[in-house]
């Protein structure tokens, strides 16, 4: 008995690939460096970044963690957690000195006040 494969639209990973590429370049990491550290081929990563190739679940997970990418933003219609920008900012804040934190906090308060006045 031959059963037909259930028709399922393939998820488009292009936006995820673009986010990975942007985050990698933002860290000034070469594709070769990332591939050497993750034990994957540069062509595989290039196809994920540029063509939306479906990564294996393991590579998807590792890239998501490496670059603080919010999976919610790509897989859910209404994300429930922090978006990618907030995750990446959190990672930067984790490595910042107390002085840096005070500067960022003061800046964020000023911006919030200005944006609050504009409403």
C-alpha positions as CSV (number, residue, x, y, z in Angstrom):
1,X,0.0,0.0,0.0
2,X,1.4,3.4,-1.0
3,X,0.4,6.3,1.1
4,X,0.6,9.9,-0.3
5,X,2.8,12.3,1.6
6,X,0.8,14.9,3.5
7,X,1.0,18.3,1.7
8,X,2.7,20.7,4.1
9,X,4.0,24.1,3.0
10,X,7.8,24.4,3.7
11,X,8.7,27.0,6.2
12,X,10.6,29.9,4.6
13,X,13.9,30.3,6.5
14,X,15.1,33.4,4.6
15,X,14.3,35.9,7.4
16,X,16.1,33.6,9.9
17,X,19.1,33.4,7.5
18,X,19.2,37.2,7.1
19,X,19.1,37.6,10.9
20,X,22.0,35.2,11.3
21,X,24.1,37.0,8.6
22,X,23.4,40.4,10.2
23,X,24.3,39.2,13.7
24,X,27.4,37.5,12.4
25,X,28.6,40.6,10.6
26,X,27.7,42.7,13.6
27,X,30.1,40.7,15.6
28,X,32.7,41.0,12.8
29,X,32.9,37.2,12.6
30,X,33.9,35.7,9.3
31,X,31.9,32.9,7.9
32,X,35.1,30.7,8.0
33,X,35.5,31.4,11.7
34,X,31.9,30.4,12.5
35,X,32.1,27.3,10.4
36,X,35.4,26.2,11.9
37,X,33.9,26.6,15.4
38,X,30.7,24.9,14.6
39,X,32.2,22.2,12.4
40,X,30.0,23.0,9.4
41,X,30.9,23.9,5.8
42,X,31.0,27.5,4.7
43,X,28.7,26.7,1.8
44,X,26.1,25.3,4.2
45,X,26.2,28.5,6.3
46,X,26.1,30.7,3.1
47,X,23.0,28.8,1.9
48,X,21.3,29.3,5.2
49,X,22.2,33.0,5.3
50,X,21.5,33.8,1.6
51,X,19.0,31.2,0.3
52,X,17.0,30.3,3.3
53,X,18.2,26.7,3.3
54,X,16.6,24.7,6.1
55,X,19.3,24.1,8.7
56,X,19.3,20.9,10.7
57,X,17.6,21.3,14.1
58,X,20.9,21.2,15.9
59,X,22.5,23.9,13.7
60,X,19.3,26.0,14.0
61,X,19.5,25.7,17.7
62,X,23.2,26.5,17.9
63,X,22.9,29.6,15.6
64,X,19.9,30.8,17.6
65,X,21.9,30.6,20.8
66,X,25.2,31.9,19.4
67,X,23.6,35.1,18.0
68,X,20.8,35.5,20.6
69,X,18.2,35.2,17.9
70,X,14.5,35.0,19.1
71,X,13.0,31.9,17.6
72,X,9.5,33.3,18.6
73,X,9.9,36.1,16.1
74,X,10.3,33.6,13.2
75,X,8.0,30.8,14.2
76,X,5.1,32.4,16.0
77,X,2.5,34.8,14.6
78,X,2.6,36.8,17.8
79,X,5.9,36.4,19.6
80,X,5.6,35.8,23.3
81,X,9.2,36.4,24.4
82,X,11.9,39.0,23.8
83,X,12.6,39.8,20.2
84,X,16.1,39.3,18.7
85,X,17.2,43.0,19.3
86,X,16.3,42.8,23.0
87,X,18.1,39.4,23.4
88,X,21.2,40.8,21.7
89,X,21.1,43.9,23.9
90,X,20.8,41.8,27.0
91,X,23.9,39.9,25.9
92,X,25.8,43.1,25.5
93,X,24.6,44.4,28.8
94,X,25.8,41.2,30.5
95,X,29.3,42.0,29.5
96,X,29.2,45.7,30.4
97,X,30.8,47.4,33.4
98,X,28.8,49.1,36.1
99,X,29.7,52.4,34.6
100,X,28.5,51.4,31.2
101,X,25.2,50.1,32.7
102,X,24.7,53.5,34.4
103,X,25.3,55.3,31.1
104,X,23.0,53.1,29.2
105,X,20.3,53.4,31.9
106,X,20.5,57.2,31.9
107,X,20.4,57.3,28.1
108,X,17.4,54.9,28.0
109,X,15.5,57.1,30.6
110,X,16.2,60.2,28.5
111,X,14.9,58.5,25.3
112,X,11.8,57.2,27.2
113,X,11.0,60.8,28.4
114,X,11.4,62.3,25.0
115,X,9.3,59.6,23.3
116,X,6.7,59.9,26.1
117,X,6.4,63.7,25.4
118,X,5.9,63.0,21.7
119,X,2.7,61.1,22.4
